[in-house]
Amino acid sequence: MTAAAGAPLDDPPSWYRRPMAWTWAATGAVLVLYTVLAWQRRWMSDDGLLVLRTVRQILAGNGPVFNVGERVEASTSPLWTWLLAGVGTIPGPPLEWIAVIVGLLCAVGGLFFGLDGARRLYAGPVAPAGALVVCALPPFRDFATSGLETGLVLLWIGLSWWLLVRGKAPVATAVVLGLGPLVRPDLALFSVVGFVALVLLRRPRWLAGLGWFGAGIAIPVAYQVFRMGYYGLLTPNTALAKEAANADWPRGFAYLTDLISPYVLWIPLLLLVIVAIMERRSRILLLTSLVGAVLLALYVVRVGGDFMHGRMLLPALFVLLLPVMAIPLTQRTIAIAAGVAAWAVVAGGWLRVPYENTHQAVSVTDERSYWAWATGHEHPVLATDYLGQDVIRRAVDAVQATDQPAVLVYSYGDVKQWFRFPTDRPYVTMAADSMGAISNIVSLEVRIHDGYGLASDLAAHSSSIPNGRPGHSKWLVAAWEIAEAGRGDYATDGQIRMFQPVEIEAARRAVRCPDVREVLASTRETLTWGRFVDNLTGAVGRTEIRYPRDPAAAARCGA
C-alpha cells in the first residue's frame, strides 16, 4: 500500500523517523557549505573600504564622518558602520579582517534564521532546498565578505522572518523590523510589509498595536532626526550620489536579467514555487515573502540597478526564498528537492556571467573578479593589497610625497600624473577616483573627495551624466576642488594647464552661489545647536538641491 500524495512513505527509513536529527544534520551541513564557499571567495571591496574610513574616524574620536571637519554620511548602512565601530574597539586583527569575518558571520546567521523559520512551517523532516540557491549563486558568496552591509542585510531579513514565524515577543519583533532602514534605507519596504504581517498574525487590540508601532519606529525616527540635524539631509549622501529617487526602468530590467539569465535562475525558483503552492502553509507569511520580495526588486529595477553584478537584488531574492529555504520531504516533494540540488551543483560549479574575465570597470561588473585581477591578489582584503593597482598606488605615492598643504588633482588626459595646487588651508585635499583603499592608507587628516559624490558634499549635489554608469553616474571635475580649497590657477609642480583659468574662475563663482554655500555650510560649519536646528529644518529643501556639474553653467546660480 503506497502513501497518499504529500504523505510520508509507509515504511520510511530510519532518518525519516527521526525528523529533528535529520533536519539539524541537513541544516548544519548547508550552513557549513555556505561558510566554506563564502570563505573561499573572501575579499574586501573598495566600496567596503569606504565604510572602514568612517569607522576609523569614529574610533579616532572624529565622529561618523569620512573627512575631518566635513559631516558627510558616506555609508549607506548606519547600523553596519556602528557595528564595525563597536567590534573594532576590541584589540585584535586589522579592521579589514574584522569586517570580513563579521560580515561572514552575519550572512551565515541570516541563512540559519531563514532555514529555521522555514522549518517551523512544516512538520517532519525538511530539506534545505532554498538554501542551496543561496550557496550556489556567486553573488551570495562574494558579498558575504566584501566589507559591505550584505551580510548584515541577510541577518536582519532572516531574523525578522524567524520572529514572525515563531509568533512570540511582538514588541521585540516590531523593534527588529523597525531597524530595516538603518540596515539599508530601501529595506524600509520590508519593514512595512513585516509589520503588517505581524498585526495580521497576532490581531492585537488597537492600543497594543499602536504600542508595537511606536516601539518599531522609535530607533529609526531618532536616527533620522540625528541624520537631518548632523548631516543636513533626509538620506545618506550616497543616495544623492546615486540619485536613488530617479527612475531608469530599462536599465533596471537589464540588471535583473543579468542575475537571472547566466544561472538559469528561473528553474529552481519555479520548482520552489510549486512546493509553496502544494504545501499551502500560512498565507500571511507566504504573502509577506512574496510582496516583500516584489517591492524590493521593483525598487532596484526602478532606479536602474547597480554596477555590481547581482548585489542589489540579493535582499529581494533572499526574501523570496524565505518560505522555501527548507521544504518538507514528502513523496511529492523529494523529486523537486533533487531537481533543485542538481541545479545547484551545475550553477555553483559551472554557470558564470559571460563577462567574468573581461576585467572592465564599465557597466555591470563582476566586482570581486575585477579587483582580484586589478590588485594581483586572489584575496584582496587589506587596503595595502590594493597598492597592486597602478592608479591607487600612484595616488598614495602622491599624498606621501606631499610635504605641505596642497590640493591634489589628477590629469586624465595625455599627461597622466598628480598635480599640486597651492592652498591656504592647513591640510591636504585630494580629488580622487576609487578611493576606498586610498582613504585607509593615507592619514585621516587628508580630505579625500570623489567626483562620484559618495563622500563629497559638492559632487553629491551636482547633476548626473546622461546614461552614466549605474551607481556612478556623477563626476564633478577637479576644477571645483581647486576653486573651493585651492589658490591660484597653476599647479606648483609644473606649468601644464590641466584646467583653463576661465574654468577655475567659473567654479569659484559657482561655489559662491547660494545653493552651494548652503550645502557647504550644512556640512562644514561648526556644529552648534543653531547649526543643528538649521540643518534639521532645512533638510528637505537641501536634499533637493542640484546644480550643473559644468562650472560655467553652475556659475549662473540657477538663473
URBEL-V363277 format. One line per field, one symbol per residue. phi: phi as a letter, one per 40 degrees, with the letter a starting at -180 (. if undefined). A space follows every 50 residues. Layout:
# URBEL-V363277
phi = ???
This chain:
# URBEL-V363277
phi = .cccdgbcccbccccccbdcccccccccccccdcccccccbdabcccccd ccccdcccccgcgcbcbdgbcbccbcbccccccccccccccicdddcccc ccccccccccccccccccdccbbgcbbccccccccccdccccccbcgccd dcdcccccccccccccgbfcccccccdccdcccadccdccdccccccdcc ccfccccccccccccccdccccccccdccccgbcbddcccccfcccbacd cccccccccccdbfcccccccccdcdcccfcdcccccdcccccccccccc cccggaccdgdcccdccccccdcbdbbccbccbcccdccccccccccccb caccbdbcfbcbfcbccccccccccgbcbcbcdccccccdccccccdccc cccadabcbbccccccacbbbcacccacbbcbbcbccdccbccccccbbb ccgcbbcccccccccdfccdgbcbacccdcccccbcagbbccbiccccbc dccccccccccccdccccccccbbcdcccccccccccbcccccccbbccc dcccccfgc
